[in-house]
Structures are given as structure tokens and as C-alpha cells.
């Protein structure tokens, strides 16, 4: 009975390992994140006639455009803001709290 239980546990562990290894080999989807400081959201549509077909207009044609996306965020530092936009998490989760880092060893 003990050998059967051990064999069953080993089988289940191997099943989990093989299942996880097959998940890791899947090709990830590509996400392109572009953030331009001081660029208002409406400038891309306002000046789209000046963009080429293989530039920003390609994103409008083939990509997703979120015109009313909001995230409650109050930190006004550039790095922290970009981290919030790209990760969807606040600074206490993503770790980016300022534009400069304090290194205790220096």
C-alpha cells in the first residue's frame, strides 16, 4: 500500500512538472509599449495625417487604441508613472518609486 501511494505521488508530481514545462515553451504575445513625456493623448489623432502608413498610423490600423483608460495614480515622478502604465501596478508592487535611486553602498 505504501509503495502504491508513493508511486501515485511520484506520478502526480511528474504530471505537474511535464504540464508546467509545456506551458513554458509557448510563444509569448508581443506587447509594444510607447510612452512619450508631455504628449497629450489627442495629438496622435490630431496629427495623424502627418504620420506615415508604417508608423503610428499602422498602430491605429492594426493595433488597439485605448482613449479612455484610467488608473488611480498620484505619484508625479516620470519613472514611477511609466512603471504604473506598463505594469498596471502601484509603486508598492512594482518597486519604482522615484526617478533616482539611493544606493547605500556609495
Phi and psi in radians as a Rosetta constraint file:
Dihedral C 1 N 2 CA 2 C 2 CIRCULARHARMONIC -1.167 0.35
Dihedral N 2 CA 2 C 2 N 3 CIRCULARHARMONIC -0.693 0.35
Dihedral C 2 N 3 CA 3 C 3 CIRCULARHARMONIC -1.132 0.35
Dihedral N 3 CA 3 C 3 N 4 CIRCULARHARMONIC -0.659 0.35
Dihedral C 3 N 4 CA 4 C 4 CIRCULARHARMONIC -1.156 0.35
Dihedral N 4 CA 4 C 4 N 5 CIRCULARHARMONIC -0.718 0.35
Dihedral C 4 N 5 CA 5 C 5 CIRCULARHARMONIC -1.135 0.35
Dihedral N 5 CA 5 C 5 N 6 CIRCULARHARMONIC -0.748 0.35
Dihedral C 5 N 6 CA 6 C 6 CIRCULARHARMONIC -1.106 0.35
Dihedral N 6 CA 6 C 6 N 7 CIRCULARHARMONIC -0.720 0.35
Dihedral C 6 N 7 CA 7 C 7 CIRCULARHARMONIC -1.144 0.35
Dihedral N 7 CA 7 C 7 N 8 CIRCULARHARMONIC -0.673 0.35
Dihedral C 7 N 8 CA 8 C 8 CIRCULARHARMONIC -1.150 0.35
Dihedral N 8 CA 8 C 8 N 9 CIRCULARHARMONIC -0.755 0.35
Dihedral C 8 N 9 CA 9 C 9 CIRCULARHARMONIC -1.100 0.35
Dihedral N 9 CA 9 C 9 N 10 CIRCULARHARMONIC -0.769 0.35
Dihedral C 9 N 10 CA 10 C 10 CIRCULARHARMONIC -1.072 0.35
Dihedral N 10 CA 10 C 10 N 11 CIRCULARHARMONIC -0.751 0.35
Dihedral C 10 N 11 CA 11 C 11 CIRCULARHARMONIC -1.065 0.35
Dihedral N 11 CA 11 C 11 N 12 CIRCULARHARMONIC -0.782 0.35
Dihedral C 11 N 12 CA 12 C 12 CIRCULARHARMONIC -1.139 0.35
Dihedral N 12 CA 12 C 12 N 13 CIRCULARHARMONIC -0.698 0.35
Dihedral C 12 N 13 CA 13 C 13 CIRCULARHARMONIC -1.105 0.35
Dihedral N 13 CA 13 C 13 N 14 CIRCULARHARMONIC -0.773 0.35
Dihedral C 13 N 14 CA 14 C 14 CIRCULARHARMONIC -1.116 0.35
Dihedral N 14 CA 14 C 14 N 15 CIRCULARHARMONIC -0.664 0.35
Dihedral C 14 N 15 CA 15 C 15 CIRCULARHARMONIC -1.077 0.35
Dihedral N 15 CA 15 C 15 N 16 CIRCULARHARMONIC -0.765 0.35
Dihedral C 15 N 16 CA 16 C 16 CIRCULARHARMONIC -1.125 0.35
Dihedral N 16 CA 16 C 16 N 17 CIRCULARHARMONIC -0.776 0.35
Dihedral C 16 N 17 CA 17 C 17 CIRCULARHARMONIC -1.077 0.35
Dihedral N 17 CA 17 C 17 N 18 CIRCULARHARMONIC -0.811 0.35
Dihedral C 17 N 18 CA 18 C 18 CIRCULARHARMONIC -1.149 0.35
Dihedral N 18 CA 18 C 18 N 19 CIRCULARHARMONIC -0.632 0.35
Dihedral C 18 N 19 CA 19 C 19 CIRCULARHARMONIC -1.161 0.35
Dihedral N 19 CA 19 C 19 N 20 CIRCULARHARMONIC -0.760 0.35
Dihedral C 19 N 20 CA 20 C 20 CIRCULARHARMONIC -1.180 0.35
Dihedral N 20 CA 20 C 20 N 21 CIRCULARHARMONIC -0.634 0.35
Dihedral C 20 N 21 CA 21 C 21 CIRCULARHARMONIC -1.193 0.35
Dihedral N 21 CA 21 C 21 N 22 CIRCULARHARMONIC -0.563 0.35
Dihedral C 21 N 22 CA 22 C 22 CIRCULARHARMONIC -1.272 0.35
Dihedral N 22 CA 22 C 22 N 23 CIRCULARHARMONIC -0.514 0.35
Dihedral C 22 N 23 CA 23 C 23 CIRCULARHARMONIC -1.220 0.35
Dihedral N 23 CA 23 C 23 N 24 CIRCULARHARMONIC -0.592 0.35
Dihedral C 23 N 24 CA 24 C 24 CIRCULARHARMONIC -1.242 0.35
Dihedral N 24 CA 24 C 24 N 25 CIRCULARHARMONIC -0.366 0.35
Dihedral C 24 N 25 CA 25 C 25 CIRCULARHARMONIC -1.548 0.35
Dihedral N 25 CA 25 C 25 N 26 CIRCULARHARMONIC -0.058 0.35
Dihedral C 25 N 26 CA 26 C 26 CIRCULARHARMONIC -1.231 0.35
Dihedral N 26 CA 26 C 26 N 27 CIRCULARHARMONIC 2.465 0.35
Dihedral C 26 N 27 CA 27 C 27 CIRCULARHARMONIC -1.255 0.35
Dihedral N 27 CA 27 C 27 N 28 CIRCULARHARMONIC 2.233 0.35
Dihedral C 27 N 28 CA 28 C 28 CIRCULARHARMONIC -1.285 0.35
Dihedral N 28 CA 28 C 28 N 29 CIRCULARHARMONIC 2.678 0.35
Dihedral C 28 N 29 CA 29 C 29 CIRCULARHARMONIC -1.362 0.35
Dihedral N 29 CA 29 C 29 N 30 CIRCULARHARMONIC 2.581 0.35
Dihedral C 29 N 30 CA 30 C 30 CIRCULARHARMONIC -1.555 0.35
Dihedral N 30 CA 30 C 30 N 31 CIRCULARHARMONIC 2.281 0.35
Dihedral C 30 N 31 CA 31 C 31 CIRCULARHARMONIC -2.121 0.35
Dihedral N 31 CA 31 C 31 N 32 CIRCULARHARMONIC 2.147 0.35
Dihedral C 31 N 32 CA 32 C 32 CIRCULARHARMONIC -1.824 0.35
Dihedral N 32 CA 32 C 32 N 33 CIRCULARHARMONIC 2.085 0.35
Dihedral C 32 N 33 CA 33 C 33 CIRCULARHARMONIC -1.972 0.35
Dihedral N 33 CA 33 C 33 N 34 CIRCULARHARMONIC 2.068 0.35
Dihedral C 33 N 34 CA 34 C 34 CIRCULARHARMONIC -2.098 0.35
Dihedral N 34 CA 34 C 34 N 35 CIRCULARHARMONIC 2.200 0.35
Dihedral C 34 N 35 CA 35 C 35 CIRCULARHARMONIC -2.275 0.35
Dihedral N 35 CA 35 C 35 N 36 CIRCULARHARMONIC 2.183 0.35
Dihedral C 35 N 36 CA 36 C 36 CIRCULARHARMONIC -2.077 0.35
Dihedral N 36 CA 36 C 36 N 37 CIRCULARHARMONIC 2.086 0.35
Dihedral C 36 N 37 CA 37 C 37 CIRCULARHARMONIC -1.050 0.35
Dihedral N 37 CA 37 C 37 N 38 CIRCULARHARMONIC 2.435 0.35
Dihedral C 37 N 38 CA 38 C 38 CIRCULARHARMONIC 1.145 0.35
Dihedral N 38 CA 38 C 38 N 39 CIRCULARHARMONIC 0.258 0.35
Dihedral C 38 N 39 CA 39 C 39 CIRCULARHARMONIC -1.666 0.35
Dihedral N 39 CA 39 C 39 N 40 CIRCULARHARMONIC 1.973 0.35
Dihedral C 39 N 40 CA 40 C 40 CIRCULARHARMONIC -1.186 0.35
Dihedral N 40 CA 40 C 40 N 41 CIRCULARHARMONIC 2.598 0.35
Dihedral C 40 N 41 CA 41 C 41 CIRCULARHARMONIC -1.089 0.35
Dihedral N 41 CA 41 C 41 N 42 CIRCULARHARMONIC -0.545 0.35
Dihedral C 41 N 42 CA 42 C 42 CIRCULARHARMONIC -1.401 0.35
Dihedral N 42 CA 42 C 42 N 43 CIRCULARHARMONIC -0.198 0.35
Dihedral C 42 N 43 CA 43 C 43 CIRCULARHARMONIC -1.135 0.35
Dihedral N 43 CA 43 C 43 N 44 CIRCULARHARMONIC -0.578 0.35
Dihedral C 43 N 44 CA 44 C 44 CIRCULARHARMONIC -1.127 0.35
Dihedral N 44 CA 44 C 44 N 45 CIRCULARHARMONIC -0.694 0.35
Dihedral C 44 N 45 CA 45 C 45 CIRCULARHARMONIC -1.410 0.35
Dihedral N 45 CA 45 C 45 N 46 CIRCULARHARMONIC -0.622 0.35
Dihedral C 45 N 46 CA 46 C 46 CIRCULARHARMONIC -1.104 0.35
Dihedral N 46 CA 46 C 46 N 47 CIRCULARHARMONIC -0.693 0.35
Dihedral C 46 N 47 CA 47 C 47 CIRCULARHARMONIC -1.854 0.35
Dihedral N 47 CA 47 C 47 N 48 CIRCULARHARMONIC 0.336 0.35
Dihedral C 47 N 48 CA 48 C 48 CIRCULARHARMONIC -1.109 0.35
Dihedral N 48 CA 48 C 48 N 49 CIRCULARHARMONIC -0.440 0.35
Dihedral C 48 N 49 CA 49 C 49 CIRCULARHARMONIC -1.188 0.35
Dihedral N 49 CA 49 C 49 N 50 CIRCULARHARMONIC -0.290 0.35
Dihedral C 49 N 50 CA 50 C 50 CIRCULARHARMONIC -1.617 0.35
Dihedral N 50 CA 50 C 50 N 51 CIRCULARHARMONIC -0.127 0.35
Dihedral C 50 N 51 CA 51 C 51 CIRCULARHARMONIC -1.581 0.35
Dihedral N 51 CA 51 C 51 N 52 CIRCULARHARMONIC 2.602 0.35
Dihedral C 51 N 52 CA 52 C 52 CIRCULARHARMONIC -1.363 0.35
Dihedral N 52 CA 52 C 52 N 53 CIRCULARHARMONIC 2.876 0.35
Dihedral C 52 N 53 CA 53 C 53 CIRCULARHARMONIC -1.171 0.35
Dihedral N 53 CA 53 C 53 N 54 CIRCULARHARMONIC -0.420 0.35
Dihedral C 53 N 54 CA 54 C 54 CIRCULARHARMONIC -1.784 0.35
Dihedral N 54 CA 54 C 54 N 55 CIRCULARHARMONIC 0.231 0.35
Dihedral C 54 N 55 CA 55 C 55 CIRCULARHARMONIC -1.880 0.35
Dihedral N 55 CA 55 C 55 N 56 CIRCULARHARMONIC -2.261 0.35
Dihedral C 55 N 56 CA 56 C 56 CIRCULARHARMONIC -1.091 0.35
Dihedral N 56 CA 56 C 56 N 57 CIRCULARHARMONIC -0.548 0.35
Dihedral C 56 N 57 CA 57 C 57 CIRCULARHARMONIC -1.115 0.35
Dihedral N 57 CA 57 C 57 N 58 CIRCULARHARMONIC -0.476 0.35
Dihedral C 57 N 58 CA 58 C 58 CIRCULARHARMONIC -1.122 0.35
Dihedral N 58 CA 58 C 58 N 59 CIRCULARHARMONIC -0.651 0.35
Dihedral C 58 N 59 CA 59 C 59 CIRCULARHARMONIC -1.144 0.35
Dihedral N 59 CA 59 C 59 N 60 CIRCULARHARMONIC -0.690 0.35
Dihedral C 59 N 60 CA 60 C 60 CIRCULARHARMONIC -1.156 0.35
Dihedral N 60 CA 60 C 60 N 61 CIRCULARHARMONIC -0.647 0.35
Dihedral C 60 N 61 CA 61 C 61 CIRCULARHARMONIC -1.321 0.35
Dihedral N 61 CA 61 C 61 N 62 CIRCULARHARMONIC -0.793 0.35
Dihedral C 61 N 62 CA 62 C 62 CIRCULARHARMONIC -1.911 0.35
Dihedral N 62 CA 62 C 62 N 63 CIRCULARHARMONIC -0.144 0.35
Dihedral C 62 N 63 CA 63 C 63 CIRCULARHARMONIC -1.884 0.35
Dihedral N 63 CA 63 C 63 N 64 CIRCULARHARMONIC -2.934 0.35
Dihedral C 63 N 64 CA 64 C 64 CIRCULARHARMONIC -1.857 0.35
Dihedral N 64 CA 64 C 64 N 65 CIRCULARHARMONIC 2.435 0.35
Dihedral C 64 N 65 CA 65 C 65 CIRCULARHARMONIC -2.226 0.35
Dihedral N 65 CA 65 C 65 N 66 CIRCULARHARMONIC 1.949 0.35
Dihedral C 65 N 66 CA 66 C 66 CIRCULARHARMONIC -1.753 0.35
Dihedral N 66 CA 66 C 66 N 67 CIRCULARHARMONIC 1.847 0.35
Dihedral C 66 N 67 CA 67 C 67 CIRCULARHARMONIC -1.607 0.35
Dihedral N 67 CA 67 C 67 N 68 CIRCULARHARMONIC -0.200 0.35
Dihedral C 67 N 68 CA 68 C 68 CIRCULARHARMONIC -2.351 0.35
Dihedral N 68 CA 68 C 68 N 69 CIRCULARHARMONIC 0.739 0.35
Dihedral C 68 N 69 CA 69 C 69 CIRCULARHARMONIC -1.479 0.35
Dihedral N 69 CA 69 C 69 N 70 CIRCULARHARMONIC 2.350 0.35
Dihedral C 69 N 70 CA 70 C 70 CIRCULARHARMONIC -2.361 0.35
Dihedral N 70 CA 70 C 70 N 71 CIRCULARHARMONIC 2.557 0.35
Dihedral C 70 N 71 CA 71 C 71 CIRCULARHARMONIC -2.512 0.35
Dihedral N 71 CA 71 C 71 N 72 CIRCULARHARMONIC 2.182 0.35
Dihedral C 71 N 72 CA 72 C 72 CIRCULARHARMONIC -1.188 0.35
Dihedral N 72 CA 72 C 72 N 73 CIRCULARHARMONIC 1.938 0.35
Dihedral C 72 N 73 CA 73 C 73 CIRCULARHARMONIC -2.643 0.35
Dihedral N 73 CA 73 C 73 N 74 CIRCULARHARMONIC 2.286 0.35
Dihedral C 73 N 74 CA 74 C 74 CIRCULARHARMONIC -2.109 0.35
Dihedral N 74 CA 74 C 74 N 75 CIRCULARHARMONIC -0.083 0.35
Dihedral C 74 N 75 CA 75 C 75 CIRCULARHARMONIC -1.305 0.35
Dihedral N 75 CA 75 C 75 N 76 CIRCULARHARMONIC 2.265 0.35
Dihedral C 75 N 76 CA 76 C 76 CIRCULARHARMONIC -1.723 0.35
Dihedral N 76 CA 76 C 76 N 77 CIRCULARHARMONIC 0.195 0.35
Dihedral C 76 N 77 CA 77 C 77 CIRCULARHARMONIC -1.403 0.35
Dihedral N 77 CA 77 C 77 N 78 CIRCULARHARMONIC 2.463 0.35
Dihedral C 77 N 78 CA 78 C 78 CIRCULARHARMONIC -1.074 0.35
Dihedral N 78 CA 78 C 78 N 79 CIRCULARHARMONIC -0.888 0.35
Dihedral C 78 N 79 CA 79 C 79 CIRCULARHARMONIC -1.073 0.35
Dihedral N 79 CA 79 C 79 N 80 CIRCULARHARMONIC -0.748 0.35
Dihedral C 79 N 80 CA 80 C 80 CIRCULARHARMONIC -1.135 0.35
Dihedral N 80 CA 80 C 80 N 81 CIRCULARHARMONIC -0.682 0.35
Dihedral C 80 N 81 CA 81 C 81 CIRCULARHARMONIC -1.126 0.35
Dihedral N 81 CA 81 C 81 N 82 CIRCULARHARMONIC -0.738 0.35
Dihedral C 81 N 82 CA 82 C 82 CIRCULARHARMONIC -1.154 0.35
Dihedral N 82 CA 82 C 82 N 83 CIRCULARHARMONIC -0.649 0.35
Dihedral C 82 N 83 CA 83 C 83 CIRCULARHARMONIC -1.157 0.35
Dihedral N 83 CA 83 C 83 N 84 CIRCULARHARMONIC -0.674 0.35
Dihedral C 83 N 84 CA 84 C 84 CIRCULARHARMONIC -1.122 0.35
Dihedral N 84 CA 84 C 84 N 85 CIRCULARHARMONIC -0.779 0.35
Dihedral C 84 N 85 CA 85 C 85 CIRCULARHARMONIC -1.128 0.35
Dihedral N 85 CA 85 C 85 N 86 CIRCULARHARMONIC -0.765 0.35
Dihedral C 85 N 86 CA 86 C 86 CIRCULARHARMONIC -1.384 0.35
Dihedral N 86 CA 86 C 86 N 87 CIRCULARHARMONIC -0.472 0.35
Dihedral C 86 N 87 CA 87 C 87 CIRCULARHARMONIC -1.818 0.35
Dihedral N 87 CA 87 C 87 N 88 CIRCULARHARMONIC -0.419 0.35
Dihedral C 87 N 88 CA 88 C 88 CIRCULARHARMONIC 1.335 0.35
Dihedral N 88 CA 88 C 88 N 89 CIRCULARHARMONIC 0.276 0.35
Dihedral C 88 N 89 CA 89 C 89 CIRCULARHARMONIC -2.189 0.35
Dihedral N 89 CA 89 C 89 N 90 CIRCULARHARMONIC 2.732 0.35
Dihedral C 89 N 90 CA 90 C 90 CIRCULARHARMONIC -1.346 0.35
Dihedral N 90 CA 90 C 90 N 91 CIRCULARHARMONIC 2.972 0.35
Dihedral C 90 N 91 CA 91 C 91 CIRCULARHARMONIC -1.072 0.35
Dihedral N 91 CA 91 C 91 N 92 CIRCULARHARMONIC -0.541 0.35
Dihedral C 91 N 92 CA 92 C 92 CIRCULARHARMONIC -1.180 0.35
Dihedral N 92 CA 92 C 92 N 93 CIRCULARHARMONIC -0.302 0.35
Dihedral C 92 N 93 CA 93 C 93 CIRCULARHARMONIC -1.744 0.35
Dihedral N 93 CA 93 C 93 N 94 CIRCULARHARMONIC -0.833 0.35
Dihedral C 93 N 94 CA 94 C 94 CIRCULARHARMONIC -1.456 0.35
Dihedral N 94 CA 94 C 94 N 95 CIRCULARHARMONIC -0.283 0.35
Dihedral C 94 N 95 CA 95 C 95 CIRCULARHARMONIC 1.500 0.35
Dihedral N 95 CA 95 C 95 N 96 CIRCULARHARMONIC -0.078 0.35
Dihedral C 95 N 96 CA 96 C 96 CIRCULARHARMONIC -1.654 0.35
Dihedral N 96 CA 96 C 96 N 97 CIRCULARHARMONIC 1.905 0.35
Dihedral C 96 N 97 CA 97 C 97 CIRCULARHARMONIC -2.002 0.35
Dihedral N 97 CA 97 C 97 N 98 CIRCULARHARMONIC -0.207 0.35
Dihedral C 97 N 98 CA 98 C 98 CIRCULARHARMONIC -2.761 0.35
Dihedral N 98 CA 98 C 98 N 99 CIRCULARHARMONIC 3.063 0.35
Dihedral C 98 N 99 CA 99 C 99 CIRCULARHARMONIC -1.436 0.35
Dihedral N 99 CA 99 C 99 N 100 CIRCULARHARMONIC -0.374 0.35
Dihedral C 99 N 100 CA 100 C 100 CIRCULARHARMONIC -2.092 0.35
Dihedral N 100 CA 100 C 100 N 101 CIRCULARHARMONIC 2.680 0.35
Dihedral C 100 N 101 CA 101 C 101 CIRCULARHARMONIC -1.996 0.35
Dihedral N 101 CA 101 C 101 N 102 CIRCULARHARMONIC 2.452 0.35
Dihedral C 101 N 102 CA 102 C 102 CIRCULARHARMONIC -1.690 0.35
Dihedral N 102 CA 102 C 102 N 103 CIRCULARHARMONIC 2.136 0.35
Dihedral C 102 N 103 CA 103 C 103 CIRCULARHARMONIC -1.896 0.35
Dihedral N 103 CA 103 C 103 N 104 CIRCULARHARMONIC 1.961 0.35
Dihedral C 103 N 104 CA 104 C 104 CIRCULARHARMONIC -1.114 0.35
Dihedral N 104 CA 104 C 104 N 105 CIRCULARHARMONIC -0.408 0.35
Dihedral C 104 N 105 CA 105 C 105 CIRCULARHARMONIC -1.421 0.35
Dihedral N 105 CA 105 C 105 N 106 CIRCULARHARMONIC -0.196 0.35
